[in-house]
Amino acid sequence: MKKNNDNVPRWNLDSIYPSLDSPEYKKALEDYKKGMDELDSLFDSAKKLYAESSDNFDFALWLSTYLPVADRVGALEESLAAYAYLIYSVDTTNKKYLDNMSLIDELGLRSQKQELVFRSILKNNVSKLPQFYRRFPQFAECEYILNETLDSISHQMSDEEENLASDLQRTGGDAWGRLHEQLISNLKDEETGKTFNELRNDAYSPDAEVRRTSYYKELALLKANRIAFAASLNNLKGETVTLNKRRNWEKAIDRSLLEARMSRNTLNALIEAIEDSLPFWRKYMKFKAEMLYKDSAAQKPGLSFYDLFAPLPLDNSAASDEAADKHSGDSKKSESLLQKTWTFTEAKDYVLKEYYSFSKEMGDFAKNAFEKNWIDAEVRSGKVGGAYCQDFPAQGESRVLSNFTGAFSDIITLAHELGHAYHHYCIKGNPYSLSSYPMTLAETASTFAETIVKQDLLNSSSGNEKISLLEFDLQDACQILVDILCRYYFESAVFEKRANGELTADDFCELMKEAQEKSYGDGLNENRHEYMWAVKSHYYSTGLDFYNFPYAFGQLFALGLYARYKKEGAGFANVYSFLLSDTGKMSCEDLCKKAGFDITDKEFWKSGILIYQKEFEQMKNLLGK
């Protein structure tokens, strides 16, 4: 592992802001404040003219002036907030970084107040919008965004209440979320010295004892901090329940659907399609259990949670004679892909090869990201777990965080996060107000990049290597569909229960057990993970309720796009980049219709799942040979 870490990079932020003390950062802060002053002047002029006579207020002209200023300030605000979180996320106990996050949050309160003023002006002049589009046709594409803003106004408290809620959230929900982040990022097993993230990564180890032991060490660390984790989640969700009630949301999922720009009909079709596929996924898990535990007579039916990501135990007899003759090193090839420890340089070269196989533009983009050190991949104490991509609209760049251990799954993660970054690259030419896309479509772009890598591997492999890759794809899809459904069930239950009272660690464990039973069922044996609610950071954010179904959406929509790519060939690359550039301008339904798909139809989602059923049969056939 030490050898692998020699070339694992930390990111270079010089082109964003060199440091908190740099002239560039200080100037950006000053420009941000001046931009908000400029917006305040526009609001003052609007109020003055409107007070004198509503007929004297040229709303169309005012809005044409306001939108470009708001775009400039909004891009700067997001970049400053992104930088604040970026530097904090790799050093979560750094007081200077924490203080800076508080500063940015405090400045953001003024921005949120300005948004409320704008909404009030927009609401009072909604009848003048058609005139605005006629006089200023260059803003025609803003119609969807402005209508979306008008829809959200109906779920808004008074300006005074909204301002108070924003102010209190800094020491409320946001603070509880940071507590969870700081706890997780600093957990370490004293016996082995492994960080929590390294223990989690052991789930991919070919050594059964390593997987099992790390699983129990992980549980022990979570149990030791269960009171703090439960307090964080209980209070954070309690805040959300209270505010949702005051904002006239019937259910938390309704707010998430508005933010996801998709309809309840689409969500129902997606969830029902996944539920219909559960018997298949349980069959897959039990089959994998038979493969893993065939020499253990005492093992109960079903897969242990800690073996969900275990590689299959294969030998040369698993491949057909023909494949074995043609690829006598299959066993070694499988080892080299899924079981070897990759260096970061090897991972980089692999991702670049696959990106270039789709298009030169996508390959050149990734090459630039690697060469300019946009990626922080080193595992270290104080750094948050998992992976994310952060966009900087003011600079037109992105940065990627990952925790690279040398596993093949880390290569998929790199491809995934760089897919997000490519999405931002395609959309950055739009005005800032048209460059904000929902999570559903964000996950589509990243998953499409993953799919390119996986499908190319599957198509070019054979024998044991192909078996291993098929299983790798199936285990990943099982997580994105079955585990995502589990998370959806869990979060739905949490909101329902939290509306009626406080929730403890025991309550969260019980709700997680119920969600796992409802989704995984007898695909898992008695070794389950009742503390998964303490692991997933998405539960601990005031702005990411139900950040689960967007993953399933992205997975299956990406498969639809990939099928179209295989049908149309290299020419689809341009279609794809233009499609990504439109993701900030319309609803999911309209964008998918543009791509030729009806996502309100359950059959569309089932057609994607059918691909995995075929992969499972293919894997079994290869094993049978």
TAJO-V731746 format. One record per backbone hydrogen bond with DSSP energy under -1.0 kcal/mol. NH is the residue of the N-H (numbers start at 1). CO is the residue of the C=O. Records with the same first field share a line. If there is no record, write none. Layout:
NH: CO / CO
This chain:
5: 1
6: 3
8: 5
12: 373
16: 13
17: 13
22: 19
26: 22
27: 23
28: 24
29: 25
30: 26
31: 27
32: 28
33: 29
34: 30
35: 31
36: 32
37: 33
38: 34
39: 35
40: 36
41: 37
42: 38
43: 39
44: 40
45: 41
46: 42
47: 43
48: 44
49: 45
50: 46
51: 47
52: 48
53: 49
56: 53
59: 57
62: 58
63: 59
64: 60
65: 61
66: 62
67: 63
69: 65
70: 66
71: 67
72: 68
73: 69
74: 70
75: 71
76: 72
77: 73
78: 74
79: 75
80: 76
81: 77
82: 78
83: 79
84: 80
85: 81
86: 82
87: 83
88: 84
89: 85
91: 88
92: 382
94: 91
98: 94
99: 95
100: 96
101: 97
102: 98
103: 99
104: 100
105: 101
106: 102
107: 103
108: 104
111: 107
112: 108
113: 109
114: 110
115: 111
116: 112
117: 113
118: 114
119: 115
120: 116
121: 117
122: 118
123: 119
124: 120
128: 125
129: 126
132: 128
133: 129
134: 130
135: 131
136: 132
139: 136
140: 137
142: 139
143: 140
146: 142
147: 143
148: 144
149: 145
150: 146
151: 147
152: 148
153: 149
155: 152
162: 158
163: 159
164: 160
165: 161
166: 162
167: 163
168: 164
169: 165
174: 169
176: 172
177: 173
178: 174
179: 175
180: 176
181: 177
182: 178
183: 179
184: 180
185: 181
187: 184
189: 194
193: 189
196: 187
199: 195
200: 196
201: 197
202: 198
203: 200
204: 201
205: 202
211: 207
212: 208
213: 209
214: 210
215: 211
216: 212
217: 213
218: 214
219: 215
220: 216
221: 217
222: 218
223: 219
224: 220
226: 223
229: 225
230: 226
231: 227
232: 228
233: 229
234: 230
235: 231
236: 232
237: 233
238: 234
239: 235
240: 236
241: 237
242: 238
243: 239
244: 240
245: 241
246: 242
247: 243
248: 245
249: 244
254: 251
256: 252
257: 253
258: 254
259: 255
260: 256
262: 257
267: 263
268: 264
269: 265
270: 266
271: 267
272: 268
273: 269
274: 270
275: 271
276: 272
278: 275
281: 277
282: 278
283: 279
284: 280
285: 281
286: 282
287: 283
288: 284
289: 285
290: 286
291: 287
292: 288
293: 289
296: 293
299: 296
303: 523
305: 527
307: 304
308: 305
310: 307
318: 315
319: 316
324: 320
325: 321
326: 322
327: 323
330: 327
333: 329
334: 330
335: 331
336: 332
337: 333
338: 334
339: 335
340: 335
342: 406
347: 343
348: 344
349: 345
350: 346
351: 347
352: 348
353: 349
354: 350
355: 351
356: 352
357: 353
359: 355
363: 359
364: 360
365: 361
366: 362
367: 363
368: 364
369: 365
370: 366
371: 367
372: 368
373: 370
374: 369
376: 400
377: 9
378: 9
382: 185
383: 380
384: 89
388: 401
390: 399
392: 397
396: 392
397: 392
399: 390
400: 374
401: 388
402: 376
404: 377
410: 407
411: 408
412: 408
413: 409
414: 410
415: 411
416: 412
417: 413
418: 414
419: 415
420: 416
421: 417
422: 418
423: 419
424: 420
425: 421
426: 422
427: 423
428: 424
430: 427
434: 431
435: 432
442: 438
443: 439
445: 441
446: 442
447: 443
448: 444
449: 445
450: 446
451: 447
452: 448
453: 449
454: 450
455: 451
456: 452
457: 453
458: 454
459: 455
460: 456
466: 462
467: 463
468: 464
469: 465
470: 466
471: 467
472: 468
473: 469
474: 470
475: 471
476: 472
477: 473
478: 474
479: 475
480: 476
481: 477
482: 478
483: 478
484: 479
485: 481
486: 482
487: 483
488: 484
489: 485
490: 486
491: 487
492: 488
493: 489
494: 490
495: 491
496: 492
497: 493
498: 494
499: 495
500: 497
508: 504
509: 505
510: 506
511: 507
512: 508
513: 509
514: 510
515: 511
516: 512
517: 513
518: 514
519: 515
520: 516
521: 516
523: 520
524: 521
525: 303
528: 526
532: 529
534: 531
536: 532
539: 536
540: 537
547: 544
548: 546
551: 548
553: 549
554: 550
555: 551
556: 552
557: 553
558: 554
559: 555
560: 556
561: 557
562: 558
563: 559
564: 560
565: 561
566: 562
567: 563
568: 564
569: 565
572: 569
573: 570
576: 572
577: 573
578: 574
579: 575
580: 576
581: 577
583: 580
585: 582
588: 261
591: 587
592: 588
593: 589
594: 590
595: 591
596: 593
597: 592
601: 598
604: 601
606: 602
607: 603
609: 605
610: 606
613: 609
614: 610
615: 611
616: 612
617: 613
618: 614
619: 615
620: 616
621: 617
622: 618
623: 619
624: 620
625: 621
